[in-house]
C-alpha cells in the first residue's frame, strides 16, 4: 500500500513545481491539527453539557430544551468551526421543526471539546454515537432524533448512518458534505476542481507520514449506499468550501429515501424570510417520511 502512495506522490512531484509540492505537503502536515481553543461557549439560554468519549476526551455540547419536546435536533458544525458558528441557524431550526430540543455539539479538536487531531468526519463517528446514546439515556429509548450537519459535520452523520451506528434518527439534513476527504482537502488547498487530483497524492502522503491516517480510505460516497435513514442533501451552487459537484456522488449512491435540495444562496439559513415556499419542501419531506 505504501509503495502505491509513494509512487503516486512521485508522479505528483514530477508534475508540480517544487514550490507547489512543498506547499501541499506542508498543508497536509498542518491541517490535521486544531488551530485554536475557544474561551467562551454559547449564551445563557443553553445548558452546557460535557461527556467523555471512548478515548477519555471531554466533548462539549450546548442544549436548548423545549418543554414537552418529543424530539431533539442534534447539530454538527463544519471543519475548523464550532457551535458558535452554527448559532445563526437557530431561527431557521425553530421555524422548520416545532417542539424540539436543540443540541449543538463541538466535535473533537474543535470549539471547546478536547483533542488536537482532527477526525475529518471519520474518527468522529464514535463520538457521535456517544451523543446519540446520551440523548436516549436522557429522554428515553423512544425519543426521536433529527440530525443536521454542515460540511465535516454532515460527513460524520452520513458515515455513522452508513455503518448503522445511529439509533432513533428519523431524518438527516446534510448541508455541504464532501464526497471524500481525499478530494475535499486537495480542493481546499488548490481551490480548483480540475487540479485537485494532482495535489491529492501529496497531501495524502503528508498526512499518512504525520498521523498514519490514510485519507484515501475516507470515502463517504462509497459507504453511503448502506444508509437507511431518510436524508436531505442540501448544497449551494456557490459553496466556497466544498464544490457543488461533490453532492451528486453522495445523492446518487444513497439508497434511503432522499431529497436533493440545491441552493442559490451560500447557506441554508439565508433562505429564511426570502423563500419560505422553497423551504417548505423540507417540511413536506419530513412529514412524508
Backbone as CSV, one residue per row, in Angstrom:
resi,resn,N_x,N_y,N_z,CA_x,CA_y,CA_z,C_x,C_y,C_z
1,UNK,0.830,-1.208,0.000,0.000,0.000,0.000,0.860,1.252,0.000
2,UNK,1.920,1.239,0.875,2.786,2.421,0.950,3.513,2.655,-0.366
3,UNK,3.862,1.561,-1.077,4.561,1.711,-2.352,3.681,2.452,-3.359
4,UNK,2.390,2.145,-3.350,1.468,2.819,-4.265,1.357,4.298,-3.930
5,UNK,1.299,4.611,-2.632,1.197,6.006,-2.200,2.440,6.780,-2.597
6,UNK,3.617,6.166,-2.372,4.880,6.829,-2.723,4.970,7.030,-4.229
7,UNK,4.529,6.001,-5.001,4.548,6.108,-6.449,3.661,7.249,-6.934
8,UNK,2.463,7.361,-6.346,1.553,8.450,-6.718,2.159,9.794,-6.380
9,UNK,2.821,9.880,-5.232,3.431,11.133,-4.815,4.581,11.528,-5.727
10,UNK,5.353,10.534,-6.187,6.454,10.829,-7.096,5.935,11.341,-8.433
11,UNK,4.799,10.791,-8.866,4.190,11.293,-10.099,3.772,12.751,-9.922
12,UNK,3.177,13.048,-8.761,2.777,14.425,-8.483,3.994,15.335,-8.432
13,UNK,5.066,14.834,-7.839,6.290,15.620,-7.733,6.831,15.990,-9.105
14,UNK,6.749,15.028,-10.026,7.254,15.287,-11.368,6.384,16.283,-12.119
15,UNK,5.104,16.341,-11.761,4.160,17.169,-12.486,3.994,18.568,-11.909
16,UNK,4.344,18.749,-10.644,4.149,20.025,-9.978,5.457,20.769,-9.820
17,UNK,5.347,22.059,-9.687,6.545,22.828,-9.376,6.960,22.531,-7.947
18,UNK,8.225,22.756,-7.640,8.751,22.459,-6.312,8.029,23.247,-5.230
19,UNK,7.691,24.486,-5.522,7.047,25.317,-4.512,5.623,24.842,-4.209
20,UNK,4.894,24.418,-5.252,3.536,23.923,-5.042,3.577,22.601,-4.282
21,UNK,4.514,21.724,-4.646,4.647,20.449,-3.947,4.961,20.690,-2.472
22,UNK,5.892,21.572,-2.202,6.270,21.865,-0.817,5.089,22.444,-0.048
23,UNK,4.347,23.341,-0.691,3.189,23.945,-0.043,2.113,22.920,0.265
24,UNK,1.861,21.993,-0.679,0.841,20.964,-0.477,1.247,20.003,0.629
25,UNK,2.526,19.658,0.674,2.988,18.736,1.723,2.888,19.393,3.094
26,UNK,3.272,20.647,3.178,3.176,21.368,4.455,1.715,21.511,4.882
27,UNK,0.851,21.785,3.923,-0.576,21.867,4.200,-1.068,20.561,4.815
28,UNK,-0.653,19.429,4.247,-1.072,18.119,4.751,-0.598,17.847,6.158
29,UNK,0.624,18.269,6.477,1.157,18.016,7.819,0.514,18.905,8.877
30,UNK,0.000,20.059,8.456,-0.564,21.002,9.430,-2.075,20.895,9.581
31,UNK,-2.775,20.476,8.522,-4.239,20.526,8.517,-4.851,19.539,9.500
32,UNK,-4.110,18.538,9.921,-4.658,17.524,10.833,-4.788,18.037,12.262
33,UNK,-4.134,19.157,12.584,-4.120,19.641,13.962,-5.016,20.860,14.141
34,UNK,-5.658,20.934,15.300,-6.501,22.090,15.595,-5.656,23.344,15.677
35,UNK,-6.277,24.478,15.347,-5.546,25.743,15.325,-5.763,26.582,16.564
36,UNK,-6.898,26.377,17.253,-7.203,27.267,18.377,-8.191,26.620,19.333
37,UNK,-8.244,27.158,20.545,-9.271,26.817,21.524,-10.173,28.034,21.713
38,UNK,-11.381,27.786,22.191,-12.333,28.851,22.450,-12.450,29.054,23.957
39,UNK,-12.586,30.277,24.385,-12.734,30.581,25.797,-14.194,30.722,26.225
40,UNK,-15.074,30.893,25.254,-16.481,31.096,25.572,-17.347,30.090,24.826
41,UNK,-18.468,29.732,25.472,-19.430,28.866,24.833,-20.596,29.671,24.297
42,UNK,-21.767,29.049,24.247,-22.969,29.754,23.806,-23.579,30.503,24.980
43,UNK,-24.611,31.288,24.706,-25.157,32.171,25.737,-25.942,31.414,26.802
44,UNK,-26.487,32.170,27.748,-27.107,31.585,28.947,-28.397,30.819,28.652
45,UNK,-28.934,30.922,27.449,-30.119,30.126,27.112,-29.806,28.638,27.076
46,UNK,-28.538,28.287,26.879,-28.137,26.910,26.658,-27.539,26.280,27.917
47,UNK,-27.892,25.024,28.146,-27.220,24.233,29.178,-25.896,23.742,28.606
48,UNK,-24.837,23.894,29.366,-23.531,23.390,28.935,-23.407,21.927,29.351
49,UNK,-23.152,21.055,28.374,-23.028,19.623,28.626,-21.616,19.167,28.316
50,UNK,-21.122,18.244,29.114,-19.809,17.651,28.870,-19.921,16.149,29.062
51,UNK,-19.508,15.385,28.040,-19.459,13.935,28.167,-18.099,13.456,27.655
52,UNK,-17.722,12.242,28.053,-16.446,11.679,27.616,-16.666,10.672,26.499
53,UNK,-15.709,10.627,25.570,-15.768,9.608,24.526,-14.946,8.384,24.940
54,UNK,-14.789,7.444,24.036,-14.085,6.203,24.357,-12.593,6.398,24.577
55,UNK,-12.069,7.551,24.169,-10.641,7.842,24.377,-10.411,8.707,25.601
56,UNK,-11.468,8.962,26.354,-11.353,9.768,27.564,-11.324,11.258,27.315
57,UNK,-11.607,11.687,26.082,-11.639,13.107,25.757,-12.995,13.702,26.138
58,UNK,-12.971,14.892,26.693,-14.216,15.558,27.075,-14.779,16.304,25.867
59,UNK,-16.053,16.017,25.577,-16.723,16.633,24.439,-17.760,17.634,24.943
60,UNK,-17.819,18.780,24.286,-18.674,19.879,24.719,-19.953,19.938,23.883
61,UNK,-21.082,20.101,24.573,-22.355,20.304,23.894,-23.123,21.438,24.544
62,UNK,-24.082,21.997,23.812,-24.910,23.097,24.310,-26.367,22.761,23.983
63,UNK,-27.179,22.605,25.025,-28.546,22.123,24.860,-29.566,23.217,25.161
64,UNK,-30.469,23.415,24.211,-31.595,24.327,24.392,-32.849,23.456,24.474
65,UNK,-33.404,23.343,25.681,-34.544,22.452,25.891,-35.868,23.176,25.696
66,UNK,-36.804,22.452,25.124,-38.168,22.936,24.934,-39.078,22.083,25.819
67,UNK,-39.939,22.719,26.556,-40.820,21.982,27.446,-41.708,21.026,26.658
68,UNK,-41.734,19.761,27.120,-42.553,18.706,26.499,-42.144,18.397,25.062
69,UNK,-40.891,18.655,24.713,-40.418,18.329,23.359,-40.463,16.822,23.138
70,UNK,-40.867,16.417,21.950,-40.938,14.982,21.659,-39.792,14.504,20.771
71,UNK,-38.888,15.412,20.434,-37.703,15.014,19.677,-36.598,16.052,19.872
72,UNK,-35.390,15.669,19.453,-34.224,16.551,19.600,-33.509,16.678,18.265
73,UNK,-33.120,17.894,17.946,-32.302,18.167,16.767,-30.856,18.299,17.216
74,UNK,-29.987,17.423,16.721,-28.557,17.473,17.034,-27.831,18.134,15.873
75,UNK,-26.983,19.121,16.170,-26.348,19.954,15.144,-24.827,19.828,15.219
76,UNK,-24.206,19.506,14.085,-22.748,19.419,13.984,-22.220,20.453,12.989
77,UNK,-21.185,21.139,13.369,-20.594,22.215,12.568,-19.649,21.678,11.500
78,UNK,-19.132,22.561,10.678,-18.206,22.184,9.617,-16.760,22.226,10.099
79,UNK,-15.854,21.885,9.201,-14.430,21.793,9.503,-13.889,23.123,10.022
80,UNK,-13.105,23.056,11.105,-12.439,24.214,11.694,-13.423,25.268,12.206
81,UNK,-14.645,24.850,12.512,-15.605,25.755,13.125,-16.063,25.165,14.459
82,UNK,-17.140,25.715,15.023,-17.639,25.245,16.308,-19.130,25.549,16.405
83,UNK,-19.708,25.216,17.558,-21.122,25.507,17.783,-21.432,26.993,17.633
84,UNK,-20.474,27.828,18.005,-20.681,29.284,17.901,-21.013,29.703,16.466
85,UNK,-20.389,29.038,15.508,-20.624,29.377,14.105,-22.000,28.922,13.623
86,UNK,-22.609,27.988,14.350,-23.897,27.442,13.921,-25.078,28.159,14.545
87,UNK,-24.839,29.073,15.468,-25.935,29.741,16.169,-26.815,30.545,15.208
88,UNK,-26.256,30.951,14.058,-27.051,31.704,13.070,-28.185,30.852,12.497
89,UNK,-28.093,29.532,12.651,-29.127,28.637,12.152,-30.307,28.493,13.108
90,UNK,-30.165,28.970,14.334,-31.184,28.725,15.347,-32.585,29.171,14.930
91,UNK,-32.764,30.406,14.417,-34.121,30.812,13.991,-34.706,29.883,12.920
92,UNK,-33.874,29.440,11.994,-34.339,28.539,10.944,-34.782,27.205,11.532
93,UNK,-33.964,26.646,12.419,-34.311,25.361,13.024,-35.627,25.444,13.788
94,UNK,-35.829,26.535,14.479,-37.063,26.698,15.256,-38.290,26.811,14.345
95,UNK,-38.115,27.399,13.177,-39.247,27.542,12.262,-39.533,26.245,11.513
96,UNK,-38.489,25.468,11.221,-38.672,24.219,10.490,-39.221,23.105,11.368
97,UNK,-38.723,23.022,12.601,-39.061,21.913,13.488,-39.631,22.460,14.793
98,UNK,-40.890,22.175,15.022,-41.569,22.707,16.197,-41.477,21.710,17.355
99,UNK,-41.488,22.246,18.570,-41.485,21.420,19.768,-40.288,20.459,19.797
100,UNK,-39.102,21.002,19.553,-37.883,20.186,19.594,-36.850,20.802,20.542
101,UNK,-36.065,19.924,21.171,-34.840,20.369,21.827,-33.783,20.536,20.742
102,UNK,-32.823,21.421,20.975,-31.739,21.610,20.007,-30.410,21.468,20.727
103,UNK,-29.583,20.562,20.243,-28.276,20.300,20.834,-27.173,20.626,19.831
104,UNK,-26.376,21.639,20.143,-25.195,21.976,19.346,-23.990,21.261,19.955
105,UNK,-23.184,20.637,19.111,-22.043,19.856,19.590,-20.745,20.371,18.969
106,UNK,-19.723,20.538,19.815,-18.362,20.809,19.332,-17.676,19.474,19.079
107,UNK,-17.256,19.243,17.861,-16.572,17.997,17.547,-15.169,18.009,18.156
108,UNK,-14.608,16.826,18.372,-13.272,16.708,18.957,-12.264,17.510,18.130
109,UNK,-11.367,18.210,18.835,-10.352,19.082,18.236,-10.966,20.329,17.606
110,UNK,-12.182,20.656,18.037,-12.868,21.870,17.602,-13.565,22.513,18.797
111,UNK,-13.758,23.825,18.713,-14.508,24.517,19.746,-13.933,24.297,21.133
112,UNK,-14.813,23.946,22.083,-14.387,23.719,23.458,-14.278,22.243,23.811
113,UNK,-14.297,21.377,22.814,-14.059,19.960,23.061,-12.561,19.681,23.110
114,UNK,-12.187,18.609,23.815,-10.781,18.203,23.906,-10.275,17.696,22.553
115,UNK,-8.977,17.431,22.518,-8.366,16.822,21.349,-7.609,17.804,20.492
116,UNK,-6.580,17.321,19.804,-5.800,18.181,18.926,-5.649,17.611,17.523
117,UNK,-6.067,16.351,17.303,-6.019,15.772,15.963,-7.441,15.706,15.413
118,UNK,-7.656,16.311,14.273,-8.989,16.359,13.669,-9.394,15.004,13.088
119,UNK,-10.696,14.762,13.111,-11.188,13.459,12.666,-11.708,13.427,11.253
120,UNK,-11.933,14.591,10.624,-12.391,14.710,9.242,-13.730,14.016,8.984
121,UNK,-14.506,13.764,10.038,-15.803,13.118,9.871,-15.748,11.605,9.944
122,UNK,-14.579,11.041,10.200,-14.404,9.592,10.245,-14.067,9.115,11.652
123,UNK,-13.057,9.699,12.254,-12.773,9.386,13.645,-13.887,9.917,14.550
124,UNK,-14.719,10.814,14.014,-15.790,11.438,14.786,-17.047,10.570,14.898
125,UNK,-17.100,9.478,14.163,-18.306,8.641,14.156,-18.618,8.100,15.548
126,UNK,-17.616,7.582,16.236,-17.843,7.031,17.578,-18.273,8.130,18.533
127,UNK,-17.709,9.333,18.385,-18.111,10.460,19.241,-19.597,10.764,19.056
128,UNK,-20.059,10.727,17.807,-21.477,10.974,17.535,-22.343,9.888,18.169
129,UNK,-21.870,8.669,18.153,-22.606,7.573,18.785,-22.777,7.831,20.287
130,UNK,-21.753,8.399,20.904,-21.849,8.722,22.331,-22.916,9.781,22.583
131,UNK,-22.994,10.800,21.726,-24.034,11.820,21.878,-25.415,11.230,21.607
132,UNK,-25.517,10.345,20.637,-26.775,9.657,20.340,-27.244,8.875,21.573
133,UNK,-26.335,8.156,22.170,-26.674,7.371,23.367,-27.045,8.280,24.533
134,UNK,-26.333,9.396,24.677,-26.633,10.338,25.755,-28.075,10.854,25.651
135,UNK,-28.505,11.208,24.446,-29.865,11.725,24.266,-30.916,10.684,24.617
136,UNK,-30.673,9.422,24.255,-31.643,8.375,24.559,-31.661,8.061,26.056
137,UNK,-30.516,8.184,26.703,-30.488,7.999,28.152,-31.205,9.141,28.864
138,UNK,-31.102,10.323,28.327,-31.703,11.496,28.960,-33.221,11.551,28.743
139,UNK,-33.674,11.209,27.535,-35.081,11.398,27.197,-35.856,10.095,27.001
140,UNK,-35.175,8.979,26.998,-35.872,7.706,26.850,-35.597,7.035,25.522
141,UNK,-35.716,5.708,25.508,-35.380,4.915,24.323,-36.291,5.161,23.134
142,UNK,-37.454,5.771,23.374,-38.385,6.038,22.278,-38.241,7.457,21.720
143,UNK,-37.309,8.220,22.261,-37.146,9.612,21.842,-36.657,9.687,20.397
144,UNK,-37.262,10.557,19.609,-36.904,10.705,18.193,-35.835,11.786,18.020
145,UNK,-34.920,11.555,17.075,-33.787,12.459,16.861,-33.704,12.847,15.384
146,UNK,-33.442,14.120,15.157,-33.111,14.640,13.831,-31.656,15.072,13.889
147,UNK,-30.905,14.828,12.843,-29.507,15.242,12.826,-29.238,16.152,11.634
148,UNK,-28.640,17.306,11.942,-28.214,18.257,10.908,-26.699,18.400,10.988
149,UNK,-26.036,18.356,9.835,-24.595,18.575,9.797,-24.216,19.488,8.658
150,UNK,-23.195,20.290,8.890,-22.645,21.186,7.863,-21.233,20.722,7.542
151,UNK,-20.930,20.496,6.267,-19.582,20.092,5.865,-19.128,18.843,6.589
152,UNK,-18.030,18.932,7.319,-17.488,17.798,8.060,-18.527,17.204,9.009
153,UNK,-19.364,18.057,9.595,-20.417,17.562,10.473,-21.393,16.669,9.731
154,UNK,-21.730,17.059,8.501,-22.619,16.241,7.678,-21.974,14.909,7.352
155,UNK,-20.690,14.922,7.024,-19.995,13.668,6.726,-19.959,12.735,7.929
156,UNK,-19.783,13.296,9.115,-19.798,12.480,10.325,-21.123,11.739,10.447
157,UNK,-22.225,12.455,10.249,-23.557,11.860,10.366,-23.776,10.818,9.274
158,UNK,-23.418,11.147,8.039,-23.613,10.214,6.929,-22.786,8.946,7.118
159,UNK,-21.563,9.096,7.594,-20.712,7.927,7.824,-21.276,7.042,8.920
160,UNK,-21.744,7.669,10.005,-22.325,6.900,11.104,-23.585,6.167,10.650
161,UNK,-24.404,6.852,9.846,-25.621,6.219,9.325,-25.279,5.057,8.401
162,UNK,-24.245,5.231,7.596,-23.846,4.193,6.647,-23.329,2.947,7.353
163,UNK,-22.807,3.123,8.558,-22.318,1.993,9.360,-23.397,1.449,10.297
164,UNK,-24.619,1.981,10.162,-25.749,1.570,11.007,-25.455,1.756,12.486
165,UNK,-24.833,2.890,12.813,-24.439,3.171,14.192,-25.363,4.162,14.893
166,UNK,-26.433,4.599,14.231,-27.313,5.598,14.827,-28.651,4.973,15.222
167,UNK,-29.194,5.412,16.357,-30.465,4.897,16.857,-31.508,6.011,16.931
168,UNK,-32.719,5.678,16.515,-33.878,6.576,16.617,-33.718,7.865,15.811
169,UNK,-32.898,7.847,14.783,-32.737,9.038,13.940,-33.772,8.978,12.819
170,UNK,-34.672,9.963,12.823,-35.782,9.979,11.866,-35.428,10.687,10.570
171,UNK,-34.452,11.586,10.619,-34.126,12.400,9.442,-32.705,12.928,9.559
172,UNK,-32.001,12.963,8.419,-30.678,13.582,8.328,-30.768,14.758,7.371
173,UNK,-30.262,15.909,7.802,-30.088,17.053,6.911,-28.590,17.250,6.713
174,UNK,-28.145,16.995,5.510,-26.726,17.083,5.174,-26.508,18.311,4.301
175,UNK,-25.809,19.308,4.842,-25.536,20.523,4.064,-24.047,20.628,3.761
176,UNK,-23.712,20.644,2.490,-22.330,20.879,2.080,-21.376,19.737,2.389
177,UNK,-21.874,18.498,2.389,-20.982,17.356,2.636,-20.043,17.150,1.443
178,UNK,-18.844,16.624,1.710,-17.911,16.299,0.633,-17.977,14.809,0.324
179,UNK,-17.606,14.450,-0.900,-17.682,13.035,-1.273,-16.599,12.219,-0.581
180,UNK,-15.390,12.795,-0.454,-14.309,12.097,0.244,-13.336,13.117,0.820
181,UNK,-12.637,12.729,1.870,-11.626,13.605,2.471,-10.488,13.844,1.480
182,UNK,-10.140,12.825,0.725,-9.076,12.908,-0.293,-9.348,14.069,-1.252
183,UNK,-10.576,14.159,-1.753,-10.937,15.237,-2.669,-11.107,16.570,-1.939
184,UNK,-11.716,16.510,-0.756,-12.003,17.742,-0.020,-10.729,18.502,0.329
185,UNK,-9.750,17.820,0.891,-8.528,18.516,1.316,-7.711,19.001,0.123
186,UNK,-7.706,18.233,-0.945,-6.950,18.681,-2.126,-7.624,19.900,-2.754
187,UNK,-8.966,19.936,-2.734,-9.661,21.118,-3.236,-9.456,22.299,-2.297
188,UNK,-9.445,22.026,-1.002,-9.248,23.091,-0.013,-7.909,23.787,-0.234
189,UNK,-6.907,23.021,-0.653,-5.588,23.604,-0.925,-5.551,24.288,-2.286
190,UNK,-6.047,23.622,-3.321,-5.880,24.138,-4.688,-6.988,25.096,-5.116
191,UNK,-8.213,24.939,-4.510,-9.385,25.731,-4.901,-9.671,25.597,-6.397
192,UNK,-9.370,24.429,-6.924,-9.586,24.186,-8.353,-9.925,22.720,-8.538
193,UNK,-11.141,22.440,-8.975,-11.593,21.054,-9.080,-10.847,20.299,-10.181
194,UNK,-10.244,21.024,-11.139,-9.525,20.366,-12.232,-8.122,19.941,-11.824
195,UNK,-7.534,20.631,-10.870,-6.154,20.297,-10.475,-6.067,19.586,-9.129
196,UNK,-7.190,19.423,-8.437,-7.115,18.865,-7.087,-6.600,17.424,-7.088
197,UNK,-6.898,16.653,-8.150,-6.429,15.274,-8.189,-4.915,15.175,-8.330
198,UNK,-4.306,16.217,-8.856,-2.848,16.247,-8.958,-2.219,16.538,-7.595
199,UNK,-2.906,17.345,-6.801,-2.429,17.732,-5.481,-2.665,16.634,-4.449
200,UNK,-3.767,15.891,-4.615,-4.238,14.951,-3.602,-3.192,13.931,-3.134
201,UNK,-2.413,13.292,-4.025,-1.436,12.302,-3.547,-0.380,12.892,-2.614
202,UNK,-0.033,14.161,-2.832,0.972,14.807,-1.979,0.417,15.008,-0.573
203,UNK,-0.815,15.517,-0.495,-1.451,15.737,0.800,-1.681,14.408,1.505
204,UNK,-2.083,13.407,0.749,-2.299,12.075,1.327,-1.023,11.529,1.962
205,UNK,0.075,11.676,1.239,1.345,11.167,1.763,1.757,11.916,3.027
206,UNK,1.581,13.237,3.035,1.950,14.049,4.197,1.164,13.627,5.433
207,UNK,-0.158,13.429,5.276,-0.996,13.051,6.410,-0.675,11.634,6.874
208,UNK,-0.409,10.750,5.935,-0.043,9.377,6.296,1.253,9.362,7.102
209,UNK,2.233,10.129,6.669,3.504,10.195,7.393,3.341,10.845,8.764
210,UNK,2.436,11.812,8.861,2.276,12.572,10.102,1.453,11.819,11.142
211,UNK,0.386,11.148,10.702,-0.570,10.572,11.663,-0.905,9.102,11.419
212,UNK,-0.399,8.518,10.331,-0.733,7.141,9.941,-2.181,6.995,9.474
213,UNK,-2.886,8.096,9.250,-4.250,8.044,8.710,-4.186,8.117,7.189
214,UNK,-4.906,7.234,6.515,-4.947,7.239,5.058,-6.254,7.878,4.600
215,UNK,-6.184,9.105,4.122,-7.408,9.825,3.743,-8.040,9.258,2.479
216,UNK,-7.315,8.450,1.726,-7.893,7.841,0.518,-9.008,6.858,0.889
217,UNK,-8.932,6.317,2.093,-9.946,5.366,2.553,-11.173,6.055,3.145
218,UNK,-11.090,7.362,3.325,-12.189,8.112,3.945,-13.131,8.617,2.859
219,UNK,-13.949,7.711,2.336,-14.759,7.996,1.156,-16.242,7.765,1.462
220,UNK,-16.943,8.822,1.821,-18.369,8.713,2.166,-19.192,8.248,0.978
221,UNK,-18.802,8.631,-0.228,-19.594,8.286,-1.411,-19.647,6.779,-1.645
222,UNK,-18.664,6.035,-1.138,-18.657,4.575,-1.278,-19.446,3.904,-0.160
223,UNK,-19.529,4.556,0.976,-20.234,3.977,2.121,-21.733,4.248,2.092
224,UNK,-22.124,5.336,1.464,-23.466,5.876,1.659,-24.569,4.962,1.129
225,UNK,-24.221,3.981,0.303,-25.268,3.078,-0.184,-25.811,2.176,0.910
226,UNK,-25.207,2.224,2.103,-25.715,1.461,3.240,-26.611,2.299,4.158
227,UNK,-26.827,3.558,3.792,-27.644,4.444,4.627,-29.127,4.112,4.472
228,UNK,-29.809,3.897,5.602,-31.239,3.590,5.575,-32.101,4.727,6.124
229,UNK,-31.476,5.836,6.524,-32.203,6.935,7.154,-32.581,7.970,6.092
230,UNK,-33.837,8.426,6.075,-34.230,9.482,5.110,-33.284,10.677,5.205
231,UNK,-32.810,11.140,4.053,-31.746,12.146,4.028,-32.045,13.242,3.013
232,UNK,-31.862,14.479,3.451,-31.963,15.631,2.557,-30.560,16.142,2.272
233,UNK,-30.179,16.155,0.999,-28.865,16.641,0.595,-28.977,18.100,0.165
234,UNK,-28.479,18.980,1.009,-28.527,20.425,0.776,-27.138,20.868,0.326
235,UNK,-27.068,21.585,-0.780,-25.743,22.042,-1.232,-25.893,23.308,-2.066
236,UNK,-25.065,24.278,-1.772,-25.088,25.537,-2.501,-24.273,25.438,-3.786
237,UNK,-24.818,25.997,-4.841,-24.073,26.074,-6.099,-22.904,27.042,-5.985
238,UNK,-22.929,27.857,-4.915,-21.852,28.832,-4.679,-21.010,28.471,-3.462
239,UNK,-21.054,27.203,-3.066,-20.273,26.768,-1.903,-18.785,26.991,-2.163
240,UNK,-18.149,27.769,-1.297,-16.725,28.088,-1.483,-15.802,27.053,-0.847
241,UNK,-16.367,26.171,-0.035,-15.553,25.190,0.687,-15.620,23.811,0.054
242,UNK,-16.794,23.402,-0.365,-16.996,22.079,-0.980,-17.686,22.270,-2.326
243,UNK,-17.061,21.883,-3.435,-17.667,22.093,-4.758,-19.047,21.448,-4.867
244,UNK,-19.944,22.121,-5.538,-21.310,21.629,-5.707,-21.328,20.242,-6.343
245,UNK,-20.381,19.971,-7.235,-20.346,18.684,-7.948,-20.241,17.485,-7.006
246,UNK,-19.697,17.703,-5.815,-19.483,16.580,-4.899,-20.791,15.994,-4.362
247,UNK,-21.861,16.762,-4.368,-23.107,16.267,-3.789,-23.724,15.145,-4.632
248,UNK,-23.427,15.110,-5.929,-24.100,14.145,-6.792,-23.679,12.707,-6.513
249,UNK,-22.403,12.481,-6.199,-21.956,11.130,-5.837,-22.683,10.639,-4.599
250,UNK,-22.826,11.530,-3.627,-23.495,11.160,-2.384,-24.967,10.861,-2.640
251,UNK,-25.621,11.775,-3.313,-27.060,11.622,-3.573,-27.336,10.379,-4.422
252,UNK,-26.591,10.193,-5.487,-26.843,9.081,-6.402,-26.567,7.724,-5.757
253,UNK,-25.587,7.657,-4.860,-25.235,6.384,-4.232,-26.064,6.078,-2.990
254,UNK,-26.769,7.076,-2.485,-27.573,6.896,-1.272,-28.811,6.049,-1.584
255,UNK,-29.038,5.000,-0.780,-30.153,4.103,-1.115,-31.424,4.396,-0.313
256,UNK,-31.329,5.236,0.710,-32.518,5.532,1.507,-33.412,6.545,0.788
257,UNK,-34.593,6.809,1.344,-35.434,7.884,0.844,-34.643,9.189,0.904
258,UNK,-34.668,9.979,-0.163,-33.749,11.119,-0.229,-34.367,12.274,-0.994
259,UNK,-33.811,13.451,-0.756,-34.225,14.667,-1.451,-32.984,15.489,-1.754
260,UNK,-32.841,15.917,-3.010,-31.759,16.824,-3.394,-32.286,18.247,-3.306
261,UNK,-31.580,19.086,-2.540,-32.058,20.435,-2.239,-30.961,21.446,-2.576
262,UNK,-30.816,21.805,-3.860,-29.772,22.759,-4.251,-30.128,24.182,-3.820
263,UNK,-29.089,24.964,-3.539,-29.260,26.347,-3.099,-28.596,27.315,-4.074
264,UNK,-29.237,28.461,-4.274,-28.569,29.574,-4.943,-27.790,30.393,-3.921
265,UNK,-28.345,30.502,-2.718,-27.659,31.197,-1.634,-26.481,30.350,-1.171
266,UNK,-25.585,30.966,-0.389,-24.409,30.224,0.070,-24.745,29.269,1.202
267,UNK,-25.724,29.635,2.039,-26.081,28.815,3.198,-27.592,28.643,3.284
268,UNK,-28.013,27.535,3.870,-29.434,27.246,4.020,-30.151,28.317,4.831
269,UNK,-29.534,28.790,5.919,-30.224,29.734,6.798,-30.573,31.048,6.082
270,UNK,-29.886,31.348,4.975,-30.155,32.578,4.236,-31.499,32.538,3.504
271,UNK,-32.091,31.355,3.395,-33.385,31.230,2.728,-34.525,31.771,3.581
272,UNK,-34.351,31.740,4.894,-35.448,32.130,5.761,-35.863,33.577,5.507
273,UNK,-37.160,33.750,5.278,-37.689,35.076,5.009,-37.542,35.511,3.572
274,UNK,-36.761,34.759,2.798,-36.556,35.086,1.379,-37.372,34.148,0.495
275,UNK,-37.307,32.852,0.804,-38.032,31.862,0.011,-38.578,30.777,0.930
276,UNK,-39.572,31.127,1.711,-40.175,30.169,2.634,-40.926,29.055,1.908
277,UNK,-41.383,29.355,0.698,-42.068,28.328,-0.090,-41.113,27.190,-0.440
278,UNK,-39.896,27.539,-0.829,-38.885,26.522,-1.141,-38.504,25.751,0.117
279,UNK,-38.339,26.438,1.223,-38.036,25.775,2.489,-39.120,24.774,2.857
280,UNK,-40.340,25.045,2.418,-41.458,24.161,2.734,-41.267,22.741,2.232
281,UNK,-40.433,22.554,1.202,-40.171,21.201,0.710,-39.486,20.350,1.770
282,UNK,-38.669,20.976,2.620,-38.020,20.237,3.700,-39.065,19.734,4.690
283,UNK,-39.998,20.610,5.064,-41.055,20.217,5.995,-41.941,19.129,5.386
284,UNK,-42.263,19.263,4.109,-43.098,18.259,3.439,-42.405,16.900,3.406
285,UNK,-41.114,16.907,3.100,-40.353,15.662,3.041,-40.363,14.981,4.407
286,UNK,-40.142,15.768,5.455,-40.102,15.225,6.812,-41.461,14.642,7.204
287,UNK,-42.527,15.317,6.823,-43.869,14.830,7.153,-44.188,13.528,6.410
288,UNK,-43.696,13.410,5.202,-43.993,12.222,4.386,-43.226,10.997,4.831
289,UNK,-42.029,11.197,5.379,-41.240,10.029,5.809,-41.564,9.641,7.236
